[in-house]
Amino acid sequence: MREAAFVRQNKDKWVKYESLLQNNRSLSPEQLSDIYIELSDDLSYSQTFYPKSNTARYLNGLASHAHQYIYRNKKESGNRLIRFFTQEFPSQFHKYQKQLLLSFLIFAVFTLIGAYSSATNSAFVRSILGDAYVNMTLENIANNDPMAVYKKMAETDMFLGITINNIKVSLMAFSLGILAGMGTIYLLMQNAIMLGSFQYFFYDKGLLWESARTIWIHGTIEISVIIVAGCAGLVVGKSILFPGTYSRLNSFTRGVKDGMKIVISTIPFFIIAGFLEGFVTRITEMPDWLAILIISGSLALILFYYVYYPIYLFKKSKNDSGLHQIQKTP
């Protein structure tokens, strides 16, 4: 890449970092570290291809500035975990909205494929859900309690079992991203086809609404966060396939780091989903309005935390940076 193209591609980012470093009170140690890593990578690239250029000298000064601030702010306060969930993670997640959308679209398409396959092939549901589950559910339907499966296990055991299993699925979706993202796509496909088949099965029995109002009490968060975990795997896959100006190893390291943060962010939501499935979903006599309220609230929470809030923090940071730049100009 020519030096002029390299500068054009990264100029806005460097100007933003320079402004943030000059007014670094709002930056966490983790954010300072990320800025330093990015600047170091760009500096390494420029020293390799344009060793005596003004670009290399500028980046060297900027990276040194970031390095000084890191050690000046090395001591962290006791609210590290709270800051991660409320500021650090969401302020960075805005840049992965495209991967989140792609994960959602993959899941949605294969859910429709699962439903369509079940509609056109009577044996498909059994091949996906298994004979034991289908036979048990048919028996529950005959006994006028189609959702009885959620009442068979003790509440606490179900809560713990479901939560641990979902976290395992999340970690698997993330780790399979190392297969250039294809492993993650395969896992999303499996879960989506299962969901599509599952919902069509109840639709075919005339129980779509009863099943949906019950299952989606916990499923809204559970399925949404599996899609988020899929996003983490796609982030890793993208870091391998499209390293940009970084070396492939540096890009992969950054992708794994960011993907792991995404996975960590899902843990509280999986705990909430596990609690709902273990203690609330089993209340099948719950009035429709209450089920709809829980489902709507769960969806709003997911959309707020993973879509609206990251974009809001990004725009706020951008505006604050621009305001500081204006104030600095004589």
Phi, psi and omega in degrees: 000134178292152184301319181299319179292321178298318179293314179301320183292329188243358187303312182299320180295316180295318179297319178298314181295321179298318179294316180296321181291332178281345179225058195277008183298332182273359183263136175280162176304325180293319179295319176299320179296317180296319178297316180297320180296316180296316180295323179295320178296316179295321178296316179300318180296315183291324179291333178284316187257335179225064193299329184247022185273163174296328179300314180296319180293319179298313181293326178297317178293319181293318179295321178296321177299313180297319181299318179298317181292327179301313183283337174288330182251026187295322182289127182252153179278172186283352183263036184302315183294317179297318180295325179300312185283330185265335184231303189300306182293305183298330180290339179262338187289343181303329184284353180248022179296326179294318177294324177296315178297318179297318178299318178297315182295319177301313181296316182296316181297314183286336172295316177295322178297319178298317179294316180296318180297321178293326181288330185260351181219109186296338181272351187294319182301315180295325180291334181267313185271340180093145181299320184299314181292316181298314181296319178297318181292321176299322178293319178296321178297317179298331180269012179061030176217068187299336181260022184296341181301332181279000181249357188282331184255151177299146186305308184295317179299318180294317179302310182292316182297313181294317181298312181296318180297318181294322177295323176297317178298319179298314179296324179292317179300321178291309186293329179289350175297340180296341177273047180055029178086346184291325178296320177296316179299319180297317180294318176300319179300313180303309183293323181290316179297322178297317179295315180298317179295317181300312182291324178293324179304314180287326175299317181296332179267007180074024185237027184300311183295314181299320180290317183295314183295336179271308186294321186281358172300315175260334187290334180301311179285316184301308181292319180300318185282335170296321176296321177297318177297325174298322176302319179300317178295323179291329176297316178296315180299318179295323181295333178278316185282325186230078183287347180065228182275356180272159170293157182299323180294315178297319179297316179297316179300316178295320179297317179295317180299311180291322178297320179295324176297320178297317180297316179300323181296336183280341188301312179300326180289323176294327176294317177298314180298318178296321178297314180299317181291322183284325189245336188250316183303326182295345180277074187289344178273007178302138178296150183304319184299324181288320177298317179296322179297316180295315181296315180296317179296321179295317180295319179297320179298315180296313181296323179295310188286323186259348181239296187293309187298315177300319180292320178300313181296322179296313180295322179296317179297320180295316180294318179297320179295317179295321180295319180296322180295319179294317181296330182283335182283129181290000000 
